[in-house]
Amino acid sequence: MKLIHLSDLHIGKRVNEFSMLEDQAYILTEIMKQIDEERPDAVIIAGDVYDKSVPPAEAVQLFDDFLVQLSERKPYIFIISGNHDSAERMAFGGRLMKNSRVYISPVFNGSVESIALQDSFGTVSVYMMPFLKPAYVRKYYPDAEISSYNDAVKTVMNRVKVDTSHRNILICHQFVTGAVCCDSEELSVGGLDNVDAGLFDAFDYVALGHLHGPQKIIKETVRYAGTPLKYSFSEVHHKKSMTVVELTEKGRVGVRTRELIPRRDMREIKGSYMEITAREYYKDMNREDYMHITLTDEEDIPDAVGKLRSIYPNIMKLDYDNVRTRSTFSIDRAESAERKSPLEIFEELYKKQNNQPMSGEQRAFSAQLIEKIWEEEL
């Protein structure tokens, strides 16, 4: 059985006030061309179909066109909602779409839906788990001890009866411990939303969504497909791709990727105004790419963006790197804080202000409050 694993389309996204819809339409067409070449049995979209819970009409129309074209090819289609999606809006019409082999995860109701497929090697069960927060799971398991995202997913996974005698696939949209993230992703400080990859050991392939860089987690069969396009300059060096998964007999899974080439790439260039406006500098460059330009001139160039756009029309960001902008002192950029939980950071603040550590009671109260605030924020 051959599967195509996609995720995090973020249709309707704007990057530095530039609409990405035209680029998304282009890359979806490229994906469809590759699907026609691969002729998969199933296509997986592992969450964050849209960039907003209430997407613009143009985004809905674009995904509708893609879904119709895809369904005409007759593969099974599996879609779960991500943290950017509205689970309720995504689930609308899901029961009707099953007649067209389109399966959309329902709003979480305490269990995980699975669909059984057949091929010459037997049964493949596909489990669809939409993005989960602790509050979603507590609603259905009030007696379970759920204080983190890992607890929430563990509670659900412990109640999923997986028949390991045949092949099983999980579609999931969470931040799995050990993954590498980038600036365009919404993650908690200190890894509050981390989920242990060991929770998924019963599955032959885990199709992950949420992180934008394509990557494996511990092993090849636990994998983020990544976004089909670059959505921040922290992704400049990413190679975006479509993941192709082939399952034969139990225990044998082949994974490979096919590169996706965008209409306009993201590019960072640096130099003086005279250097980067010289024809020799840009003559072999795709000047339509989205640009982050850093000028090294000591004096600001009047109307630099306006002038540079005559050569590079899609400038997203302009910086200066010179004596004036360089700091002579080191600023703590919270690099150490990124490795700490919100509670640990608050404990440090409390100790500095009060010259004593928090009591056990204060710590327990703070942990509960932070968790409640975090859930409401998401």
SVG drawing of the C-alpha trace seen along z (x, -y; Angstrom):
<svg xmlns="http://www.w3.org/2000/svg" viewBox="-24 -59 55 70">
<polyline fill="none" stroke="black" stroke-width="0.4" points="0.0,0.0 1.4,-3.4 0.6,-6.5 1.3,-10.2 1.9,-12.1 1.3,-15.8 0.7,-18.3 0.5,-21.9 -0.8,-23.4 -1.7,-26.6 -3.9,-27.7 -4.7,-31.4 -1.5,-32.3 0.1,-35.7 3.9,-36.1 5.1,-39.6 1.8,-40.9 2.3,-39.0 -0.6,-36.7 0.7,-33.2 -2.5,-32.1 -1.0,-32.3 2.1,-30.4 -0.1,-27.8 -2.2,-27.3 1.0,-26.7 2.5,-24.2 -0.8,-22.3 -0.8,-21.9 2.8,-20.6 1.7,-18.2 -1.1,-16.9 1.4,-16.3 3.5,-14.2 0.4,-12.3 -0.4,-11.5 3.0,-10.1 3.0,-8.1 -0.6,-6.9 -1.0,-6.3 -3.7,-4.3 -4.2,-6.9 -3.3,-10.6 -2.9,-11.8 -3.1,-15.5 -2.0,-15.6 -3.6,-18.8 -3.4,-22.6 -5.2,-22.6 -5.9,-26.3 -3.9,-29.0 -6.8,-30.4 -9.7,-28.8 -12.0,-31.0 -10.2,-30.9 -10.9,-33.5 -13.3,-32.4 -10.4,-32.3 -8.6,-29.7 -11.7,-27.5 -12.2,-27.7 -8.6,-26.7 -8.7,-23.7 -12.1,-22.7 -10.6,-22.7 -7.6,-20.6 -9.9,-18.1 -12.2,-17.7 -9.2,-17.1 -7.7,-14.7 -11.0,-12.7 -11.3,-12.3 -8.1,-10.2 -10.0,-7.8 -7.4,-7.4 -8.6,-7.2 -8.1,-10.6 -7.5,-11.1 -7.6,-14.6 -7.3,-15.6 -7.6,-19.0 -4.6,-20.8 -4.2,-23.5 -4.7,-26.2 -8.0,-24.6 -11.4,-24.8 -12.2,-21.1 -15.9,-21.8 -15.6,-23.5 -13.2,-20.9 -15.6,-18.1 -18.6,-19.6 -19.9,-17.2 -17.4,-14.5 -20.0,-11.8 -21.2,-12.6 -17.7,-12.7 -17.0,-9.1 -19.0,-8.1 -16.2,-9.7 -13.4,-8.0 -12.7,-11.3 -12.3,-10.7 -12.2,-13.8 -11.5,-13.4 -14.6,-14.3 -14.4,-16.7 -12.7,-14.7 -15.3,-12.8 -13.1,-10.7 -12.1,-8.1 -9.9,-7.9 -11.6,-6.9 -10.0,-4.2 -10.7,-3.0 -9.6,0.4 -8.2,0.7 -7.3,3.9 -4.5,4.8 -2.7,7.9 -0.8,8.1 -4.0,7.9 -5.4,5.1 -4.1,1.6 -5.9,-0.2 -5.7,-4.0 -6.2,-5.8 -7.1,-9.5 -6.3,-11.6 -6.9,-15.4 -4.9,-17.9 -5.5,-17.4 -5.1,-19.7 -5.4,-18.5 -8.7,-20.2 -10.2,-18.2 -9.3,-14.9 -10.2,-15.8 -13.7,-16.4 -14.1,-12.7 -11.8,-11.2 -12.3,-13.3 -10.8,-10.7 -7.5,-10.5 -4.5,-12.5 -3.9,-14.9 -1.6,-17.8 0.3,-17.9 -0.1,-17.3 1.8,-14.1 -0.7,-12.9 -3.6,-13.8 -2.2,-11.8 -1.1,-8.9 -4.6,-8.7 -6.1,-8.5 -3.5,-6.1 -4.0,-3.7 -7.6,-3.3 -6.9,-2.7 -7.0,1.1 -4.4,1.6 -4.2,5.1 -0.4,5.4 -0.8,8.5 -1.6,6.4 -0.3,3.0 -1.4,-0.2 -1.0,-3.9 -1.6,-6.8 -2.3,-10.4 -1.4,-12.8 -0.9,-16.6 1.3,-17.2 4.8,-18.3 6.8,-15.1 9.8,-15.2 13.1,-15.4 11.8,-17.3 13.4,-20.5 11.2,-23.5 11.4,-26.9 10.2,-30.5 6.9,-30.1 5.5,-27.5 3.4,-28.1 5.0,-26.1 5.0,-26.6 7.9,-27.9 9.8,-25.1 8.2,-22.3 4.9,-22.2 3.3,-20.6 5.9,-17.9 4.6,-14.3 6.7,-11.2 7.3,-9.3 7.2,-6.1 3.4,-6.4 3.2,-5.5 5.3,-2.3 2.3,-0.1 2.1,-1.8 3.9,-0.8 3.9,-4.4 3.1,-7.7 2.1,-10.5 2.8,-13.7 1.8,-17.3 2.5,-20.5 6.2,-21.2 7.3,-22.8 10.6,-21.1 10.4,-17.6 12.1,-15.2 12.1,-11.8 11.7,-11.4 14.0,-8.6 13.2,-6.3 12.1,-6.7 8.6,-5.6 7.7,-8.4 7.8,-11.4 6.8,-15.0 6.0,-15.8 6.6,-19.5 5.0,-22.4 4.9,-22.4 6.2,-26.0 8.5,-28.1 6.6,-30.3 9.4,-32.2 13.1,-33.0 14.0,-30.5 13.0,-27.9 15.4,-29.3 17.5,-26.2 14.6,-23.7 14.1,-21.4 10.3,-21.1 9.0,-17.8 6.2,-15.3 6.6,-12.1 5.9,-8.8 5.3,-5.7 5.1,-2.1 3.9,0.7 4.3,4.3 4.1,7.2 4.0,6.4 7.3,4.9 8.4,3.6 7.9,-0.1 9.7,-2.1 9.9,-5.9 11.2,-8.4 10.6,-12.1 10.0,-14.0 11.2,-17.6 8.7,-20.4 10.0,-23.4 8.1,-26.6 7.2,-29.3 9.0,-31.8 11.6,-30.7 12.7,-32.5 16.2,-34.0 18.5,-36.0 21.1,-38.3 23.6,-40.6 25.9,-43.3 26.2,-47.1 23.6,-48.9 26.0,-49.3 26.9,-45.6 23.4,-44.1 22.2,-46.5 25.0,-45.7 23.7,-43.7 26.6,-41.2 25.3,-40.4 21.7,-39.5 21.8,-38.6 21.6,-34.8 19.2,-35.2 15.4,-34.6 14.6,-38.2 10.9,-37.2 11.9,-35.3 10.8,-36.5 13.8,-38.5 15.3,-39.3 17.9,-41.9 20.6,-43.0 22.5,-46.2 26.0,-46.7 26.2,-50.4 27.1,-52.6 24.6,-55.2 20.9,-54.5 19.9,-54.5 17.0,-56.9 13.9,-55.0 15.9,-51.8 12.9,-49.5 11.3,-51.5 14.6,-51.6 15.4,-47.9 11.9,-46.9 12.7,-48.0 15.1,-45.0 13.7,-42.7 9.9,-43.3 9.1,-40.8 11.2,-42.2 9.7,-41.0 12.3,-42.3 15.1,-44.9 17.8,-45.1 21.0,-46.9 24.2,-45.3 26.7,-48.0 28.6,-49.6 25.4,-51.5 23.2,-48.4 25.7,-46.0 25.4,-45.8 28.7,-45.9 27.0,-44.1 25.5,-40.7 21.7,-40.6 20.2,-37.5 17.8,-36.3 16.2,-33.8 18.0,-30.9 18.3,-29.2 14.6,-30.0 13.6,-28.1 14.8,-25.0 12.8,-25.7 9.2,-25.2 7.0,-28.3 6.9,-27.1 10.7,-27.0 11.0,-30.5 8.3,-31.7 10.1,-30.0 13.3,-31.8 11.5,-35.2 9.8,-34.5 13.1,-33.6 14.8,-36.8 12.0,-39.0 11.5,-37.3 14.9,-35.9 13.4,-32.5 12.1,-29.6 8.4,-28.9 6.7,-26.6 5.3,-23.3 1.8,-24.7 2.7,-27.8 4.4,-25.7 1.3,-23.4 -1.0,-26.4 1.3,-28.1 1.5,-25.0 -2.2,-24.7 -2.7,-28.3 0.0,-28.2 -1.6,-25.1 -5.1,-26.8 -3.7,-30.0 -1.8,-28.0 -4.9,-26.0 -7.0,-29.2 -4.2,-30.8 -4.3,-28.0"/>
</svg>
